[in-house]
């Protein structure tokens, strides 16, 4: 069965320590995780994954959820199956802290989220 057509925009904000997160999130790995997460009813997907610092994560969480703190992941789902369009925003410092607290490699925690 052919792979579901998937367009990925992988973005990294500029912040101290971003190189660690770029290393944990090579494009091919993120594509593999997204394909595994898409259901069988998905015919195509266009997904943006953005890795941000705590300030941007807090601002987005406050603006869109009314919660004034940085959270690990925010999902903006614009359309569901059969054609998925979504933005995923992951807050690097929160993800790194959670990975350390659970003794998981950083890439494994990103895959989980």
C-alpha angles and dihedrals in degrees: 000000000000119000118263110261105256127182112197128190107190111193133182121195117219112262140131112283095020090133091069090056094045088054092050092048112049111172095245091054094049090049090052092050093048093048089051091051096050114094126236089255092064112103097177139357139199111193134172117201113193124186111205141178124250094266095056091041091053093047093051093046090049094046098045105027103024091238115127101214138075113264128195099249138007119194123202107191111191100171136003135213137356088034112021123201117178146146120218117196116192122189106222099205092049093047091048092049092049092048091052092046091054095039091240125144109255093243091052092054091049089051090051092052 
